[in-house]
Amino acid sequence: MLCLPHNEQMGRNVLKIGKRTIVAGLCIASVLSIATAFPALAEKKYSRGASDTEIVVGNFVPYSGPASAYGVVGKTAAAYFRMINEQGGVNGRKIRFLSYDDAYSPPKAVEQTRKLVESDGILALFGTVGTPSNTAIMKYMNAKKTPHLLLASGGTRFGDDPAQFPWTMPFNASYNSEGRAYAKLIKTRYPNAKIGVLVQNDDYGKDIYKGVKDGLGDRTSMIVAEAHYDLSDATVDSQMVKLKASGADLFLNLSTPKFAAQAMRKLGEMKWRPVHILNNVAAQVGAVIIPAGIENAQGAITATYIKDPTDPAFVNDADMKAFRAFMAKYMPEGDLNNSLYAYGYAISSALVHLLKEAGDNLTHENVMKVATSMKGYKADLLYEGIAMTTSPTDHFPVEDLQMMVFKGDRWVPEGGIINSRDNR
């Protein structure tokens, strides 16, 4: 603003004062106009669990119990967020990650979730493992209108009813779609197969098995035997004996890591060599196949969307180089043969992306709005040709699968990408 000297004549000063008043008024109006035009520059919005300095993220995984192999997912996420914090955080805010043990028990999951929401005051629940546990808390999370994000589960119910459950979003492709993909493979490549099914007796097993049956359609008579097991069972040896005795020549292994390893080991003991299809949740080389004996997994088939750290094809891959550097610095005790580390890394990178996109509007509503607006985002370590896309009416970010065959000591891609969106 231009100001005239004070030593001028009074009459002129009065005139100048009047002009000054007019000029000052114009300046104030301009400032108000700018502030009105760019409110985002002047305003930050927070729900509980977020502030100028911190973002509180909650999680539970089975660090103990029959599915404790999945504890690696929580440990990897903790290490990943530690790396992000050391790099300056998310838009200047540090992530405080609270991860509790639910022992793969739905009642325990409910207890831990209430603690995270009501006592710890999280912004979002993230990467929670298991279909049974997530099923137990889904209504509660939606009633609390708190983001229930990137579930470490492909339970079909978590993404196929966003109208009723708008606050819930999985990371995985749906188990129903995975089951349909295996059915399509069977009908195309093994049309005369006699199928024996080992399936976990819970929500997870029912979901993926329903996908198989839906995919087989009028060919469900190909299933000649099925054997169920409970998480409390010591082994699945008797189930495997039953399946072999049925005359099945295609073994559909729909089980979680501990029992999948037992089943593969029993294949070797019985010298039973059927076509072996292994569901993705138990396809880890380090946690499942090596303990079961790699000779018992030769030729096994699975579907995935996460790059395998043991695959030599990814030696010079930029994502894989970053992952290996992360493991060397933040998880030197980790086993690169265990693909759950890569899974934990990928899912954590996706959450950081969403939080960055939310900017300074860290309300529950905006975080969910960002999560349901992904357009071809490629989380770290996703296979080429696979990206994350969502909408308010489609909560499945990952819709594609790469078929794999186990050869030697690793999974090898075979065939192209299957669009599981077409299988739902």
C-alpha positions in Angstrom: 0.0 0.0 0.0 1.3 3.5 -0.9 1.6 6.0 2.1 2.2 9.7 1.7 4.7 11.7 3.9 3.3 13.0 7.2 4.8 16.5 6.8 2.3 17.6 4.1 -0.3 20.2 4.7 -3.3 19.3 6.9 -5.8 19.7 4.1 -3.9 17.5 1.9 -3.4 15.0 4.7 -7.1 14.8 5.3 -7.5 14.1 1.6 -4.8 11.6 1.7 -6.3 9.9 4.7 -9.5 9.5 2.9 -7.7 7.9 0.0 -5.8 5.8 2.4 -9.1 4.5 3.8 -10.3 3.6 0.4 -7.0 1.9 -0.5 -7.0 0.0 2.8 -10.5 -1.2 2.2 -9.6 -2.5 -1.2 -6.6 -4.4 0.2 -8.7 -6.1 2.9 -11.3 -7.1 0.3 -8.6 -8.6 -1.9 -7.3 -10.7 1.0 -10.7 -12.0 1.9 -11.3 -12.8 -1.7 -8.1 -14.9 -1.9 -9.0 -16.8 1.3 -12.5 -17.6 0.0 -11.2 -18.8 -3.4 -8.6 -21.2 -1.8 -10.2 -22.5 1.4 -8.2 -25.8 1.2 -5.0 -23.8 1.7 -6.2 -22.4 5.0 -8.1 -25.4 6.5 -7.2 -28.8 7.8 -9.8 -31.4 8.7 -9.4 -34.3 11.1 -11.4 -37.1 12.6 -10.2 -38.9 15.7 -6.9 -40.6 15.1 -5.4 -37.8 13.0 -3.7 -34.5 13.8 -1.0 -32.1 12.5 1.7 -34.6 13.6 0.2 -38.1 13.7 -2.0 -40.7 12.1 -3.1 -43.6 14.2 -3.7 -46.9 12.3 -5.0 -50.0 14.0 -4.6 -53.7 13.1 -4.9 -57.2 14.3 -3.3 -60.4 13.0 -2.9 -63.9 14.4 0.5 -63.7 16.1 -0.4 -66.9 17.9 -2.8 -69.8 17.3 -3.3 -72.1 14.3 -2.9 -69.3 11.7 0.2 -67.7 13.3 2.1 -67.8 10.0 0.1 -64.7 9.0 1.7 -62.8 11.9 4.4 -61.9 9.3 1.9 -59.5 7.7 1.6 -57.4 10.9 5.4 -57.4 11.5 6.1 -56.3 7.9 3.5 -53.5 8.1 5.1 -52.2 11.4 8.6 -52.2 9.7 7.2 -50.5 6.6 5.6 -47.7 8.6 8.8 -47.3 10.5 10.6 -46.7 7.2 8.0 -44.2 6.1 8.3 -42.3 9.4 12.1 -42.2 9.1 11.6 -40.7 5.6 9.4 -37.9 7.1 6.1 -39.6 7.4 2.9 -39.1 5.3 2.6 -35.4 4.4 4.7 -34.6 7.5 2.7 -36.8 9.8 4.1 -39.9 11.5 2.1 -43.1 11.5 1.5 -44.7 14.9 0.7 -48.3 14.2 -1.1 -50.4 16.8 -1.1 -54.1 16.0 -2.7 -56.7 18.3 -3.0 -60.5 18.4 -6.4 -62.0 17.7 -5.1 -65.6 17.5 -7.4 -66.1 14.5 -10.3 -66.1 16.9 -13.4 -64.0 16.0 -14.3 -63.2 19.7 -10.8 -62.0 20.3 -10.9 -60.0 17.1 -14.0 -58.2 18.4 -12.3 -57.5 21.7 -9.2 -56.1 20.0 -11.2 -54.0 17.5 -13.3 -52.4 20.3 -10.1 -51.5 22.0 -8.6 -49.9 18.9 -11.7 -47.9 18.1 -13.0 -46.9 21.5 -9.8 -46.7 23.5 -7.0 -46.1 21.1 -9.0 -43.8 18.8 -7.7 -45.0 15.4 -8.3 -43.2 12.2 -8.6 -46.5 10.3 -8.4 -50.2 10.8 -6.1 -51.7 8.3 -4.8 -55.1 7.0 -6.8 -57.2 9.4 -6.2 -60.9 8.7 -8.8 -63.6 8.2 -12.3 -64.0 6.9 -13.8 -65.2 10.2 -12.3 -62.4 12.2 -13.2 -59.7 9.7 -16.7 -61.0 9.4 -17.1 -60.8 13.2 -16.2 -57.0 13.2 -17.7 -55.8 9.9 -21.0 -54.6 11.2 -19.4 -52.9 14.2 -16.9 -51.0 12.0 -19.7 -49.8 9.8 -21.9 -48.8 12.7 -18.9 -46.8 14.0 -18.4 -45.3 10.5 -14.6 -46.0 10.7 -12.6 -47.0 7.7 -12.1 -50.8 7.6 -9.5 -50.8 4.9 -7.5 -53.2 2.8 -8.5 -56.3 4.7 -6.0 -59.2 4.4 -8.8 -61.4 3.1 -10.7 -62.0 -0.1 -14.0 -62.8 1.6 -16.6 -62.0 -1.1 -18.9 -60.4 1.5 -16.3 -57.7 2.2 -16.6 -56.1 -1.2 -19.8 -57.2 -2.9 -22.3 -55.2 -0.8 -20.9 -51.6 -0.5 -24.4 -50.2 -0.1 -24.8 -52.0 3.3 -21.1 -51.9 4.3 -19.7 -48.7 2.8 -16.8 -48.5 5.3 -15.3 -51.9 4.4 -12.8 -52.6 1.6 -10.6 -55.7 1.1 -7.2 -55.8 -0.6 -7.3 -59.3 -2.0 -9.2 -60.5 -5.0 -12.3 -62.2 -3.8 -12.1 -65.8 -2.8 -15.2 -66.5 -4.8 -13.5 -65.2 -7.9 -10.4 -67.3 -7.1 -12.5 -70.4 -6.8 -14.2 -69.6 -10.1 -10.8 -69.2 -11.7 -9.7 -72.7 -10.6 -13.0 -74.1 -11.9 -12.5 -72.5 -15.2 -9.0 -73.9 -15.4 -10.3 -77.4 -14.5 -13.0 -77.3 -17.1 -10.6 -76.1 -19.8 -7.5 -78.1 -19.0 -8.8 -81.1 -17.1 -12.4 -81.7 -18.3 -12.5 -85.4 -17.3 -10.9 -84.9 -13.9 -12.2 -86.6 -10.7 -11.9 -83.9 -8.1 -11.1 -84.4 -4.4 -11.5 -81.3 -2.2 -9.9 -80.5 1.2 -11.6 -77.5 2.6 -11.4 -75.5 5.9 -14.7 -75.7 7.8 -15.2 -71.9 8.3 -16.3 -68.8 6.4 -13.1 -68.8 4.3 -13.5 -72.4 3.2 -17.2 -72.0 2.4 -16.5 -68.8 0.4 -13.8 -70.1 -1.9 -15.5 -73.5 -2.3 -18.7 -71.8 -3.3 -16.7 -70.1 -6.1 -15.4 -73.4 -7.3 -18.9 -74.9 -7.4 -20.4 -71.8 -9.0 -17.7 -72.0 -11.6 -18.2 -75.7 -12.3 -21.9 -75.1 -12.8 -23.5 -78.2 -14.2 -20.2 -80.0 -13.9 -20.1 -80.3 -10.1 -20.4 -84.0 -10.6 -16.7 -83.9 -11.3 -16.3 -83.6 -7.5 -16.1 -87.2 -6.2 -15.1 -86.5 -2.7 -14.7 -83.7 -0.2 -13.1 -83.6 3.2 -13.5 -80.9 5.8 -11.3 -80.0 8.8 -11.6 -77.6 11.7 -8.8 -75.3 12.9 -8.8 -77.2 16.2 -7.8 -80.4 14.4 -4.3 -81.7 15.0 -3.7 -83.0 11.4 -5.6 -83.6 8.2 -4.0 -87.1 7.6 -7.3 -88.9 7.8 -8.9 -86.5 5.4 -6.1 -87.0 2.9 -6.5 -90.8 3.2 -10.2 -90.5 2.4 -9.6 -88.3 -0.7 -7.0 -90.7 -2.1 -9.3 -93.6 -1.6 -12.1 -91.9 -3.5 -10.1 -92.3 -6.7 -9.7 -88.6 -7.3 -7.0 -87.6 -9.7 -7.2 -83.8 -9.1 -6.6 -82.6 -5.6 -8.1 -79.2 -4.8 -6.3 -77.9 -1.7 -8.5 -75.2 -0.1 -6.7 -74.9 3.2 -4.6 -72.4 5.3 -0.8 -72.7 5.7 -0.5 -75.2 8.6 -2.9 -77.6 7.1 -1.8 -77.1 3.5 1.7 -78.1 4.5 0.4 -81.2 6.2 -1.6 -82.1 3.2 1.4 -81.8 0.8 3.5 -83.8 3.2 0.9 -86.5 3.2 0.8 -86.5 -0.6 4.4 -87.5 -0.5 3.9 -90.1 2.2 1.1 -91.8 0.3 2.9 -91.5 -3.0 -0.3 -89.9 -4.4 0.4 -87.8 -7.5 -2.9 -86.1 -8.5 -3.0 -82.7 -10.3 -2.6 -80.4 -7.3 -4.4 -77.0 -7.2 -3.4 -75.0 -4.1 -5.3 -71.9 -3.0 -3.3 -68.6 -2.9 -3.5 -68.1 0.9 -1.2 -71.2 1.4 1.1 -70.7 -1.6 4.1 -69.4 0.5 7.3 -71.2 -0.4 9.0 -70.5 3.0 6.0 -71.0 5.3 4.3 -73.9 3.5 6.2 -75.6 0.7 9.7 -75.9 2.2 8.3 -77.4 5.4 6.2 -79.8 3.4 9.1 -80.8 1.1 9.5 -79.1 -2.2 9.4 -82.4 -4.0 5.8 -82.8 -2.9 4.8 -79.5 -4.5 6.2 -80.0 -8.0 3.6 -79.1 -10.6 1.2 -77.6 -8.1 -0.9 -74.7 -9.5 -2.0 -71.5 -7.9 -3.2 -68.0 -8.7 -1.6 -64.8 -7.4 -1.2 -61.1 -8.0 1.9 -60.4 -5.9 5.4 -60.8 -7.4 7.4 -63.6 -5.9 10.7 -62.4 -4.4 12.4 -65.7 -5.3 11.6 -65.5 -9.0 14.9 -64.7 -10.9 12.8 -62.8 -13.5 12.5 -60.0 -11.0 16.2 -59.6 -10.2 16.3 -56.2 -11.9 12.8 -55.2 -11.2 12.6 -51.8 -9.5 9.9 -52.7 -7.1 11.8 -55.9 -6.1 15.0 -54.0 -5.6 13.3 -51.6 -3.3 11.6 -54.5 -1.4 15.0 -56.3 -0.9 16.6 -53.1 0.3 13.7 -52.7 2.8 14.1 -56.2 4.0 17.8 -55.9 4.4 17.5 -52.7 6.5 14.2 -53.1 8.4 13.7 -56.9 8.6 17.1 -58.6 8.2 15.7 -61.6 10.0 13.0 -62.1 7.4 12.8 -64.9 5.0 12.6 -63.8 1.3 11.2 -67.3 0.5 8.1 -66.4 2.5 5.8 -64.4 0.2 3.8 -63.1 3.1 6.6 -60.5 3.6 6.0 -59.3 0.0 2.3 -59.3 0.7 2.7 -57.2 3.9 4.9 -54.8 2.0 2.4 -54.4 -0.9 -0.6 -53.8 1.3 1.3 -51.3 3.4 2.3 -49.3 0.4 -1.3 -49.2 -0.7 -2.4 -47.7 2.7 0.4 -45.0 2.5 -0.8 -44.1 -1.0 -4.4 -43.6 0.3 -3.2 -41.5 3.2 -1.1 -39.3 1.0 -4.0 -38.8 -1.4 -6.2 -37.7 1.5 -3.8 -34.8 2.1 -4.8 -32.5 5.0 -8.4 -33.8 4.9 -7.9 -36.7 7.3 -11.5 -37.4 8.2 -13.0 -40.8 8.2 -15.3 -39.8 5.3 -12.5 -38.4 3.1 -10.2 -41.3 3.7 -13.0 -43.6 2.5 -13.8 -41.4 -0.4 -10.2 -41.6 -1.6 -10.2 -45.4 -1.1 -13.2 -45.8 -3.3 -11.8 -43.6 -6.0 -8.7 -45.5 -7.1 -8.1 -45.5 -10.8 -5.4 -47.9 -11.9 -3.1 -47.4 -8.9 -0.3 -50.0 -8.9 0.7 -50.9 -5.4 4.3 -52.0 -4.9 5.0 -55.6 -6.0 1.7 -56.1 -7.9 2.3 -58.1 -11.1 2.6 -56.2 -14.3 -0.8 -55.7 -15.8 -2.5 -55.8 -12.4 -3.6 -52.5 -10.8 -6.1 -51.3 -8.2 -9.4 -49.7 -9.3 -12.4 -49.0 -7.1 -15.6 -47.0 -7.0 -18.4 -46.5 -4.4 -20.2 -49.5 -5.9 -17.1 -51.7 -6.4 -14.9 -52.3 -3.3 -12.6 -54.9 -4.8 -9.4 -53.1 -5.7 -7.6 -56.2 -7.1 -9.6 -58.0 -9.8 -7.0 -59.9 -11.8 -5.0 -63.1 -11.2 -1.8 -64.6 -12.6 -1.8 -68.4 -12.8 1.4 -70.0 -11.5 3.0 -73.5 -11.5 5.5 -74.7 -9.0 8.7 -75.9 -10.7 12.0 -76.6 -9.0 12.1 -74.3 -6.0 9.7 -71.5 -7.1 6.5 -70.5 -8.6 6.6 -69.8 -12.4 4.0 -67.8 -14.3 2.1 -69.8 -16.8 -0.4 -68.3 -19.1 -1.7 -64.7 -19.0 -3.6 -62.6 -16.6 -7.1 -63.8 -15.7 -9.6 -61.0 -15.2 -11.5 -62.3 -12.1 -14.0 -59.4 -12.5 -15.5 -61.6 -15.2 -15.7 -64.5 -12.8 -17.9 -62.8 -10.2 
